[in-house]
Structure formats: C-alpha cells, structure tokens
Amino acid sequence: MSAGRGGTRPEDGRAEPRSALSAAARAVEQRSIDWVPYEERHGRVSGLGSMWFASNVNLTAMATGVTALSVGAPLAWTLVASVLGALFGTFFMAVHSAQGPRLGLPQLVQSRPQFGYLGASLTVWVFALVNYLAYNTSDAILAGSAAHAVFGVPTTAGYLASAAVASVVAFFGHDWIHRVNRWLTWPLVALLVALSGAALTNEAVPPLSLAGFDPAPVMTVFVISSGFQLGWAPYVSDYSRYLAPDVPARSAFWWTYLPSALSAVWVFLLGAAMSAAAPGAEPVTAFVAAADTLFTGFGRITVAALLLGLLSVMSVNQYGGALTMIAIRDSFRPVRPTRRVRAVAVGTMFAIVWLVSHPVGAERFTAFYGNALIFLAYLFTPWTAVNLVDYFLVRRGCYVISAIFDPDGVYGRWGWRGNTAYLLGLAAMVPFMVTAPYTGPVAALLGGVDCSVLVGLPVSALAYWFLTRSLDLAAERRLALAEGIPRPR
C-alpha cells in the first residue's frame, strides 16, 4: 500500500525504504511532505527536548526580550508578561508536537483535512510561508550584525555565510537538524548560566518594581512572547513525525513543552534585562555590553555562541519554509518530493530572505520584528484552534492518509468548515487588535489592551466544532481502516 505521495514502495519511483539505502544516501533525508512509513520511524521522544530547548537559545529569541521591553512597560512587568506569554504560547505548540508520531506528516500537511486540498494552500500555507520569511528575515539581520561584531566582516557577507551554512543543514534535513541541536544544548545551557550571572551582577540593570502597571503595554508583551512560541506551531510536528506511532501523546507534549518553555522564558528575561542595561542599543550591541560586565571579551564569546544557535534555527526555518513551498506547489501540480526539489526550495528561501532583509536593516529590526510577532500571532491563533479541535475532539487522530494527498478524496479541495471557522475567529479578533497602524474599537475602549488572542481561540474552536457536527465520521473511519495502515490505539 502506498500512503500518500512518496509512498512506501521503490517501484513507485519515489522515496525508497530506509533499509534499501546506502549509508551515504541516508545522510540526506529522503522524505519531504510525504507520509513517513512505520518502518522508517526512528529516534527517541527525549530528542524533542534538545530540539526545542536549543531552538530558543539564539540571537533572535533573545532579541524578543529586547522587543518586549521596547513596548513601554516597566522592566518588572515586561518580565512577568513575557513569562506568562511564553507559558501560554508553548502549550499550544507542544500539543501540536504530539500529533507528529501518530500521523507521520509535516504539520501543515495535516491542515488539509480541515481546510481542503487547495484551501490549505491558499490560506494556512501562505500565512505559514509569511511566518518563515518573517523569522528568517529577522534571523538574517541579526546574523549579519553578529558576524560583523565578532569577525569584523560586512553584515551582508555575514548573513550570506550564515545562511549558506544553515541551508546545508536544512538540505540534509530532519536528522541533521536534530543532531545539531543535540550538540548545542549543553554548551548553550552553560552560556545561559553565565549570562544570568552577568545580568544579576550588572549594576546598569534597573531595580525591579511592580509600580507603574499599565495593562496596555503588558498585554502587548504577552502577545509578543506568546506569539513567538505559537510561531513554532506550524512546524513543530515536522520534528516529531519520525517517532514511532505508539509514542504516548503525553510524552511528546512534555518533552516539547518543558524544554521549550524553559529556554523561552530564560532568553526572554535575559534579553529584556540586558536591553534595560543599555537603553536604545541594537540587540547585538546590548548583548555584548552586558556580557562584557562579567569579564572583558565575554561579549564576543556570547554573540558567537548565540550565532551558532541562530544558524541552527535558521536551518529549522529554511527547512520548514522549503516544505511549505513544496506543499503549496504540490496543491496545484503533483510534485515528487525529491532531494533536488528540496534543494531548490531551500535556495529560493535563501534568496527571498536576502532580498527582504536588505532594506529592513539592523536599525529597523526592533520595529519590524515586534510587528511581525504580533501579526503572526493574529494569523495563527484561529488556525491552531481549528487544527487542534479537529485532531483531538472531532476526528480524534483518525485520518485517511491517502486522501490527504488526493484532491478528489474525502477531504475535498475546499474545506469550507475549517475556512469558515478560521475567518470567523480572525474577524472576531479584529476589534480587539492593537497594532501600529490600527487599533480595534473594543481595544480602544479598553485603553489599548490587546486581548485578541484570547478571543480568537474560543471563537474559532467553537465554530469549527459546531460546523463539523454534520461530518460523516463513521464513513471516514471505515476508509482509514481500509488503507491497511496499523493504527496505534
């Protein structure tokens, strides 16, 4: 049986079983947007811990603390809102991670049952591509600044060199991304411990005080930090999809949630504290100055280490962006997900990000990055509600895998239920939004408090649950069982 594009049989002319490949060929990931057969599943669920801890220890994640502080809340309230936002956003990210072992599919491909074969490509995947481009643009700007600070090279050359390294890792794929993050984890833990010491002993960091509470900037910080963590949701199960299907959902959740929440909270707090010690400084400059208070030269060591972390997360973003490009193309014309196709997609991401990052520049980084985090939180809040309700409450993890890759299958070309619920949730959020160009009427009445995320989640979730009550789930289950794929209980 061939389940989805890529199938499981060599005679299909697609990816071959893992056992039939040479060691050299196995170094490069064979699969792409296709289903991962059970015989190719490998890895330990604990590997998610290093994957998601290390992915947050980099210049961009730490700059999230800088961006949060720039909103205008006092340092103490910035720290409180950053912690709460990170814990909130990580919850949804980790729940998505639990889907990977059961389905064996990239995260966004799982959106086809809710949004339709074409519907997913024109809504969710376009937004996801914007997500990857926004994060990679932020990464590119900071990579160039870091390379200039550490090695004295021009920022453009620094970005190009960094992106080239990240592109190679992204081309090699899933296993190498996991491997790099595993190598980086403990050195990055040591770095964070040292930076914490520098922050605690830095007299330039203002004293903490809970005075001056203003709910408007505090809620904006909450949206920024939760948006950063929620930004992982569109690709988190890309890195759990190779695990055995009988991995407990609870294990996948906790091995994602705890490490990711810990590192996110840690870097957000450090970023805000170091920025408070150097008001108005660009992120890299602030980090160097704060780290040098521990001992002279530690600033360059810190930026170099965070640059290594950034190379890792750039590979994650390029890999995910490449999968999204392939999936969008596949929705209109079938694509054989070969290594060559992934190489072209990774290269395309490389070029687009360079073109976008060049006009933004380091001097406009904080404004660009802050707006990107807020808008991405808006775009993905309704999606995460629809996707999770479908998986856990409606279809309960039972999907017709082959139909996900068939435009004429049971899920259809246009999933009107998912798209309607998404748009209803997004529309409900608009009056509560607070952005630079627009403040919703309800948010204005609340004094600029942005609670749109807390509105969009339940609206989309309830709307989708109500609209799916007419689905013939029994018929879908029969089709799923007829595929002959063993289903974990």
RASULWO-V404624 format. One record per residue. N is the residue number from 1. NEAR is the number of other C-alpha atoms within 12 Angstrom. Layout:
n: <N & N>
near: <NEAR & NEAR>
This chain:
n: <1 & 2 & 3 & 4 & 5 & 6 & 7 & 8 & 9 & 10 & 11 & 12 & 13 & 14 & 15 & 16 & 17 & 18 & 19 & 20 & 21 & 22 & 23 & 24 & 25 & 26 & 27 & 28 & 29 & 30 & 31 & 32 & 33 & 34 & 35 & 36 & 37 & 38 & 39 & 40 & 41 & 42 & 43 & 44 & 45 & 46 & 47 & 48 & 49 & 50 & 51 & 52 & 53 & 54 & 55 & 56 & 57 & 58 & 59 & 60 & 61 & 62 & 63 & 64 & 65 & 66 & 67 & 68 & 69 & 70 & 71 & 72 & 73 & 74 & 75 & 76 & 77 & 78 & 79 & 80 & 81 & 82 & 83 & 84 & 85 & 86 & 87 & 88 & 89 & 90 & 91 & 92 & 93 & 94 & 95 & 96 & 97 & 98 & 99 & 100 & 101 & 102 & 103 & 104 & 105 & 106 & 107 & 108 & 109 & 110 & 111 & 112 & 113 & 114 & 115 & 116 & 117 & 118 & 119 & 120 & 121 & 122 & 123 & 124 & 125 & 126 & 127 & 128 & 129 & 130 & 131 & 132 & 133 & 134 & 135 & 136 & 137 & 138 & 139 & 140 & 141 & 142 & 143 & 144 & 145 & 146 & 147 & 148 & 149 & 150 & 151 & 152 & 153 & 154 & 155 & 156 & 157 & 158 & 159 & 160 & 161 & 162 & 163 & 164 & 165 & 166 & 167 & 168 & 169 & 170 & 171 & 172 & 173 & 174 & 175 & 176 & 177 & 178 & 179 & 180 & 181 & 182 & 183 & 184 & 185 & 186 & 187 & 188 & 189 & 190 & 191 & 192 & 193 & 194 & 195 & 196 & 197 & 198 & 199 & 200 & 201 & 202 & 203 & 204 & 205 & 206 & 207 & 208 & 209 & 210 & 211 & 212 & 213 & 214 & 215 & 216 & 217 & 218 & 219 & 220 & 221 & 222 & 223 & 224 & 225 & 226 & 227 & 228 & 229 & 230 & 231 & 232 & 233 & 234 & 235 & 236 & 237 & 238 & 239 & 240 & 241 & 242 & 243 & 244 & 245 & 246 & 247 & 248 & 249 & 250 & 251 & 252 & 253 & 254 & 255 & 256 & 257 & 258 & 259 & 260 & 261 & 262 & 263 & 264 & 265 & 266 & 267 & 268 & 269 & 270 & 271 & 272 & 273 & 274 & 275 & 276 & 277 & 278 & 279 & 280 & 281 & 282 & 283 & 284 & 285 & 286 & 287 & 288 & 289 & 290 & 291 & 292 & 293 & 294 & 295 & 296 & 297 & 298 & 299 & 300 & 301 & 302 & 303 & 304 & 305 & 306 & 307 & 308 & 309 & 310 & 311 & 312 & 313 & 314 & 315 & 316 & 317 & 318 & 319 & 320 & 321 & 322 & 323 & 324 & 325 & 326 & 327 & 328 & 329 & 330 & 331 & 332 & 333 & 334 & 335 & 336 & 337 & 338 & 339 & 340 & 341 & 342 & 343 & 344 & 345 & 346 & 347 & 348 & 349 & 350 & 351 & 352 & 353 & 354 & 355 & 356 & 357 & 358 & 359 & 360 & 361 & 362 & 363 & 364 & 365 & 366 & 367 & 368 & 369 & 370 & 371 & 372 & 373 & 374 & 375 & 376 & 377 & 378 & 379 & 380 & 381 & 382 & 383 & 384 & 385 & 386 & 387 & 388 & 389 & 390 & 391 & 392 & 393 & 394 & 395 & 396 & 397 & 398 & 399 & 400 & 401 & 402 & 403 & 404 & 405 & 406 & 407 & 408 & 409 & 410 & 411 & 412 & 413 & 414 & 415 & 416 & 417 & 418 & 419 & 420 & 421 & 422 & 423 & 424 & 425 & 426 & 427 & 428 & 429 & 430 & 431 & 432 & 433 & 434 & 435 & 436 & 437 & 438 & 439 & 440 & 441 & 442 & 443 & 444 & 445 & 446 & 447 & 448 & 449 & 450 & 451 & 452 & 453 & 454 & 455 & 456 & 457 & 458 & 459 & 460 & 461 & 462 & 463 & 464 & 465 & 466 & 467 & 468 & 469 & 470 & 471 & 472 & 473 & 474 & 475 & 476 & 477 & 478 & 479 & 480 & 481 & 482 & 483 & 484 & 485 & 486 & 487 & 488 & 489>
near: <19 & 27 & 34 & 38 & 36 & 34 & 31 & 30 & 22 & 18 & 13 & 17 & 16 & 25 & 36 & 28 & 28 & 27 & 17 & 17 & 17 & 13 & 11 & 12 & 18 & 23 & 22 & 28 & 36 & 40 & 44 & 48 & 48 & 41 & 41 & 43 & 36 & 27 & 21 & 28 & 31 & 25 & 21 & 26 & 35 & 27 & 32 & 43 & 36 & 36 & 45 & 49 & 42 & 47 & 49 & 50 & 50 & 48 & 50 & 48 & 50 & 47 & 51 & 57 & 49 & 47 & 50 & 53 & 45 & 35 & 37 & 25 & 34 & 30 & 41 & 29 & 34 & 48 & 39 & 32 & 38 & 50 & 38 & 31 & 40 & 46 & 34 & 31 & 39 & 42 & 33 & 43 & 45 & 43 & 40 & 51 & 52 & 45 & 50 & 45 & 44 & 42 & 48 & 43 & 47 & 42 & 47 & 51 & 51 & 53 & 48 & 49 & 48 & 46 & 38 & 36 & 42 & 36 & 32 & 43 & 37 & 27 & 33 & 43 & 41 & 27 & 31 & 41 & 40 & 32 & 39 & 41 & 40 & 38 & 46 & 46 & 41 & 48 & 52 & 52 & 48 & 52 & 53 & 40 & 43 & 46 & 37 & 27 & 30 & 28 & 20 & 15 & 19 & 19 & 27 & 28 & 23 & 30 & 40 & 32 & 27 & 38 & 45 & 28 & 30 & 38 & 39 & 32 & 34 & 42 & 42 & 34 & 39 & 46 & 35 & 27 & 42 & 36 & 25 & 35 & 38 & 26 & 22 & 33 & 34 & 22 & 24 & 35 & 30 & 18 & 33 & 35 & 22 & 25 & 39 & 28 & 22 & 32 & 36 & 24 & 22 & 26 & 18 & 21 & 27 & 21 & 18 & 18 & 15 & 16 & 12 & 17 & 19 & 24 & 25 & 32 & 34 & 37 & 41 & 44 & 49 & 47 & 49 & 50 & 54 & 45 & 48 & 54 & 50 & 47 & 46 & 50 & 50 & 51 & 47 & 44 & 40 & 47 & 50 & 47 & 45 & 42 & 38 & 30 & 34 & 27 & 30 & 25 & 31 & 20 & 27 & 39 & 34 & 29 & 33 & 46 & 41 & 29 & 33 & 43 & 41 & 32 & 39 & 47 & 41 & 37 & 46 & 49 & 44 & 47 & 52 & 49 & 49 & 47 & 41 & 39 & 34 & 29 & 26 & 20 & 28 & 33 & 48 & 43 & 33 & 38 & 50 & 38 & 36 & 43 & 41 & 26 & 29 & 27 & 20 & 15 & 19 & 23 & 30 & 31 & 31 & 43 & 43 & 34 & 35 & 46 & 46 & 39 & 44 & 47 & 46 & 49 & 46 & 53 & 43 & 49 & 48 & 51 & 50 & 48 & 49 & 43 & 47 & 46 & 39 & 41 & 44 & 32 & 26 & 30 & 32 & 20 & 16 & 20 & 26 & 28 & 34 & 29 & 31 & 21 & 27 & 38 & 32 & 25 & 33 & 41 & 29 & 26 & 43 & 39 & 24 & 25 & 35 & 34 & 21 & 23 & 35 & 25 & 18 & 23 & 28 & 32 & 22 & 23 & 36 & 34 & 26 & 29 & 44 & 37 & 34 & 34 & 41 & 41 & 37 & 41 & 48 & 44 & 40 & 48 & 50 & 44 & 51 & 53 & 44 & 48 & 45 & 41 & 35 & 39 & 33 & 23 & 21 & 31 & 28 & 20 & 33 & 32 & 42 & 34 & 42 & 37 & 30 & 42 & 41 & 27 & 28 & 18 & 25 & 30 & 36 & 25 & 30 & 27 & 35 & 28 & 35 & 44 & 38 & 31 & 37 & 42 & 32 & 30 & 36 & 37 & 25 & 29 & 35 & 29 & 28 & 34 & 39 & 37 & 33 & 17 & 9 & 18 & 24 & 25 & 20 & 22 & 26 & 20 & 16 & 21 & 21 & 27 & 30 & 38 & 39 & 41 & 44 & 31 & 28 & 36 & 37 & 29 & 31 & 39 & 38 & 29 & 30 & 39 & 30 & 22 & 25 & 29 & 16 & 12 & 23 & 15 & 24 & 17 & 17 & 27 & 23 & 16 & 22 & 27 & 19 & 19 & 21 & 16 & 28 & 21 & 23 & 17 & 12>
